Amino acid sequence: MKKKIKHCLLLGTAWFLLVIGLVLFISPIPIGIFFIAVGVSLLTYSSEAVQQRVHDYRVRHHKLNQQLLWIEKKLDRRIKFISHSLSKTRPVDNQIK
């Protein structure tokens, strides 16, 4: 039962962060991309189906993929959880330089 509650809280938090990120993404300083990155990393951590969908989305949307690559690079040593979760969804042809 605890595992199911933890999973529901994790999904709820992830979706909340995604919504906040989308709202803040259109602000003059687009800090929403960080909220989106955290939300996506929580979703990919909890579900392989979401992980595959995010991967497919990153393949089709080059600009978002470039922003997520930048975040992966910046957070690599600071917040490894987010960087590692996002790297699972990285398209094969993209490498962090």
Secondary structure, DSSP 8 states (H G I E B T S, - for coil): -HHHHHHHHHHHHHHHHHHHHHHHHTSSS-THHHHHHHHHHHHHHH-HHHHHHHHHHHHH-HHHHHHHHHHHHHHTTT-HHHHHHHHTT--TT----
